[in-house]
Amino acid sequence: MRSIHIVDDEEQLRTSLSGLLGLAPDVSVRTFDSGDAFLERRPALPAGVVLLDLNMPGASGFDVLAALRGDPRFLTVMLTGQGNIAAATRAMKAGAFDFLEKPYAHETLTATLDAAFERLGAEDAAAARIRRAQQLVARLSARERDVLRGLIDGQANKMIAHRLSISPRTVEIYRANLMNKLNTRSLSEALRIAFTAGLFPEE
């Protein structure tokens, strides 16, 4: 289900947009008459695309954009007055996914929403990969992480053993254990999981 959150102080626009977008069977539309109302309910809202008016009483569109910065659950499409390119540029720099000039064609709105949901889907998939990788590496012991660090550095078992003051056979055991815990038989896959999880940032 695609969730669209319309934040605009113009009741007529909210009503028409909600009716138009709500015709699609896979779309859920919520409307808010102010930025403050949206931000108040934001913690309980499902992830989705925010159609955000620029000028509203109380929290402005830019205020809402600032509040949403860093929140991966929402992508924002700013609604600006025709010819207000300066505001649109500022909105994009502030984190908006895109902007639409009022009045806008239905085809333009649909294309923009499709692109936004495609981006959200890709980001959700990436976030899921990171969470899975973090869950896997959390199963590793401190010594297994030390061995993995050596493998990432391209060290042979003997070099890792010397650095950690353990036997090469013990390194082999730790290596087998960490591969099992990461649920992989490939060293390259183990390294990919480690980097995805942020265990060892790429230099």
Buried (B, 14 or more C-beta within 10 A) or exposed (E): EBBBBBBBBBEEBBEEBBEBBEEEEEBBBBBBBBBBBBBEEBEEBEBBBBBBBBBBEEBBBBBBBEBBEEEEBBBBBBBBEEEBEEBBEBBBEBBBBBBBBBEBEEEEBEEBBEBBBEBBEEBEEEEEBEEBBBEBBEEBEEBBBBBBBBBBEEBEBEBBBBBBEBEBEBBBBBBEBBBEBBEBEEEEEBBBBBBBBEBBEEE
